[in-house]
Amino acid sequence: MDWTLLTTQVINGLQFGVLLFLLAAGLTLIFGIMDFVNLAHGSLYMVGAYFCATLTYWTGSFILAVLLAIPATAAVGFVVEIVVVRQLYRRDHLDHVLATFGLILVFNSVTQLIWGPDGFIVPLPKWLQGRIPLFDGIELPTYRVAIILVGLAIAAGLYLVVTHTRLGMRIRAGASNRDMIGALGVDINLLFTLVFAIGAALAGIAGMMIAPINAASIGMGDGQVIVAFVVIVIGGIGSIRGAFVAAILVGLIDTMGRSYLDSLFKLVMSSQNAETSAPAVANMLIYIIMVAILAIRPQGLFPPKGR
């Protein structure tokens, strides 16, 4: 077995899983508390990447750009919730889908008007461009390890906020029974706005961290949001813990499947057929896993209490 390839793919899978968690965490809160289907969540991922790219060139510092881009992306989410989303809460899910699909088109068009059709490559500081030596000549990219560590730190911080603060108590109560917390005097509109802004910031952070690897480009979040929906369905809608476990699971399965399925298929079929069928199955693998898990546990792996 090629241990270098295996270690590299595990790191890639963990990195993908952490980024998926950041994207899915806000989405699961929005869907779980507000019962709002937000297809435009991926657009906030894109906005975060473009803000980070622009501020990196303006300030000359990637770290400072991230620190400034996070509240800027949250502010965009704040405005979107007040101007558009708040008008749709009493509508059905089809209206949510149609309206947020329109938001995707608006975000993509506005982004092209402001930044142009070409993508932006975000430069990293030198200390993030190196490699970390492990054993037997295996080296890990410093930046990918940094993404994993930062993502885990944010996940831990989010867990503490949700489980040990008054805001977190209201978020958990809203995920279980939003009508009840409204009857108890909680300002639902303010809670919804805060949750949407937090979700926008988390999506933006994911976009900021992937921008130095894949570049900031128009529509970069449109495909990722579909995978994020798979994550929250597997983990349990409204559950932060479920989103984290499911994101890591999906990240590892997707990465390992694309790397090793062809080798497994060659054990039972010809090389030509294996090389043809393996990529197609790899693309479907996370959806197959989702169906299998939901067949056994329809509410997801870790549904919020009260559901």
N, C-alpha and C positions, 0 to 999 in steps of 0.2 A: 504493500500500500504506500502511496506517495503521501507521506505525512506533511510535507510542505503544502501540497495542494489542499489536503484536508483541513489543516489549521487555517489556511487562508480563507477557505470557503466558510468555515465556522465563524471567523471574524466578520466576513462579509454578511453572513446570515444574521449575526447579532446586530450589526450596524443597521441592516435593513429593518430588522424587527424593532429596534429602538426608534428609528425614524417613523415607522408605521404607528408605533404607540403614541408618539407625539401628535401625529395627525388624527389617530383614532380616538384619543382621550377626549379632545374637545368635541369631536363628533358624537361620541357616545353620551356625553353630558347634554349636548343640545337635543339629541334625539330622545334621550331617556327622560329629561326633565320637561322639555318644551314640546315633546311629541312633534318635532318639526324636522322634516326631511330636507336637509340642506345639501343639494348637489354642488353648490358653489363653494363648499368648504375647501376644495382643492384650489380655488382661485385665491384664497387667502394664503395658502401655501406658496403660490406663485408671487403674490404681492410681497410676502416676507423676503423671498429670494431677491426680488428686484430692489427693495429698499436696502437690503444688506449690500448688494452690489454697488448701488449708487453711493451709499455712505462710506463704503470702503475706499472708493476712488476719491471722494471728497476729503475724508479724514486721514487717509493713508494707513488706517489701522483696522484690521478685520475684527478684532475683539471689540473695539469701541463702536464699530458699525453695528455689530450684533446688539450691543447694549442699547443703542439708539433706535434700532429697527424694531425691537420687541414692542415698546410702547406705541410706536407709530402704527404697527400692524393691528395692535389691540384697538387703537383709535379708529381704524378703518372698520373693524368689526362692530365697534360701538355705533358708528354712524349707519352702517348697513342695517343693524338690528332696529334702530329707531325709525329710519326712513322707509325701509322695505319690509323686513321680516315681521315686525310688530303688527302689520296690517293683515297678516296671513294666519295668525294663530287659530282663528275660529274657522278657517277653511279646511277642506279635506286634504289628504296627502297628494292627490293628483294636482291640486292647485299649487302645493308646495313645490312639487317636481317641476311644473311648468314655469313657475316664477323664478326658481333658483337656476333653472337651465337658461332662462333669459339673463340672469345675473352673470352667468359664465360668459355669455357672448359680450355683455357690457364690459366686464373686467378685461377680457382678451382684447377688445377693441380699444379701450382706454389705455391699456398697457402698450399697445402698438403705437398709439398716437403719441404717448409720452416718451417711450424709450426706443421706438422703432421696431422693425421686424426681426432684427438680429439679436441673438442672445448675448449674455454677458458672462465672461469667465471671471470668477472672483479670485484674486490672488491671496495666497496664504502667507502668513509670516514664516520666516525661515525655520523657526523652531518647531513648526507643525509640518514641515515638508520632509522630515527625515524618516528613519525607520528604527524600530525598537528590536534589538536582537534577543532571541529567546534561546533555543537549543538546537543542536545539529544543523546550524546554519540557517534556521528559520528566522525570518525577520518580518515584523508587522509594521504596516504604515502608521506613523505616529498620529496622523489626523483621524484615521478610522478608529483607532483606539480612543482618541479624545472624544469622538462622537458618542461612542458607547458609554464612556464614563460620564459625560455631560448628560446624556439621556437618562442614565440610571439615577443621577443626582436629581434631575427634574422629576422623575417618576417618584422617588422617595419624598421629595418636597411636596408634590401634589398629593401623595397618599397622606402625609401628615396634615395638610390643609383640609382634606376631605374628612378625615377621621378625628381630628383633634381641635378644630376651630368652630366657632359659631356659624361662619359662612359655610363650612363643610357640612355642619349639621343640617342647615337649611337646604343645601344641595342634595344631600342624601334623602331628606324628607320629600323634596320635590320630585326626586326620581321614583320614590315609592308611591306618593299620593299628593300631587300638586294642588288638588282642590282643598284638601285638608289644611295645608299650610297657608293657603289663601284665607281660609275661614279663621285661622288663628291670628290673623293680622299681619302676616308677612307681605311686604310690598312685592307682588309677583312681577310687575313690570321691571322694577329695579333688579330683582334677582335674575330674570331672564336676560336683561341687558348685560349684567356682569358675567353670567355664564357664557353668553355669546362672545363677549370680548376676550374672556379667558381662552375659549376655544380657538378664536382667531389668532391669539398670541402663540398658542401651542402649535397650531398649523404653520404659522409664520416661522417659528424656530426651526421646525423640520425643514422648511424651504431654505432657510439661511444656512443650515448645516450641510445640505446636499448641494448647494450652489457651487462651492469650490470643486466638486467632483464632476457634476453633470452640467454645470452652467445654468444660469437663470434664463429661461426661455418661455415664450408665450404658450400657454396651455399645458405647462409642465405638470400641473396638479390634476388635470382632468382624468387621467387614467389611475392615478394613485388613490383618488377618493373612492373608486370602486373597490379596490383592495381594502381600504379602511372600513368600508361597510361590511365586507366579509369578516374582518377582525371583530367588529362590535357584535355582529350576529353570533359568531363563535363564542366570544367571551361572555356575552350577556348584555343586552342593551341597558345602558345606565350604570354599568359597573366599571370602575377604574381598574380594579384588580383583574377583572376578566379581560379588559382591553390589553393590559400589560402581558398577561400570560398568552393570550391568543396572538398578539403581535409578534412576540418572540417565537412562538410555535410556527406561525405563518412565514416569518422571515427565514427561519432555518429550513423548513420544508421546501420553500420555493427555491432557495439557493442550492440546497443539496440536490434537489430534484433536477435542476438544470445542469448540474455537474456530473451526476452519477447515474441518471436513468438510462442513458444510452449504453453504459457498461453493463447494467443489469439486464437490459433487453437483449444484448448480444449473447447472453447465456442461453436464451430460449428461441432466438430467431436469427436470421442472417444479418450481417453487418449493415447491408443496405436498408433493410426494413427497420432495423433498430435506429439508425441515424435519421430515418424519415419520421418514425412514429414517436420517438423520445421527446423531441421538442414540443410536439402537439400535446402529449400527455403532461409534460412539465407545465405548460401553460394552463392546463385544467386542474392541476394537482390540488391547489388550495381550495378550489370549488368542490372537488371530490371529497376532501377532508371536511369541509363545511357541511356537506350533505350527510356524511357519515356521523358527524357529531350531533347534528340536529335530529337525526333519526333516533338517536339514543337519548338525547337530552334537549328537547325542543326549546327550552328557555335559555340555552347557552350554558357554558361551563360554570360561570359564577354570577348568576342573576342577582340584582339588588334585593335586599330583604323586603318583603311585602309584595313581591311579584310572583 
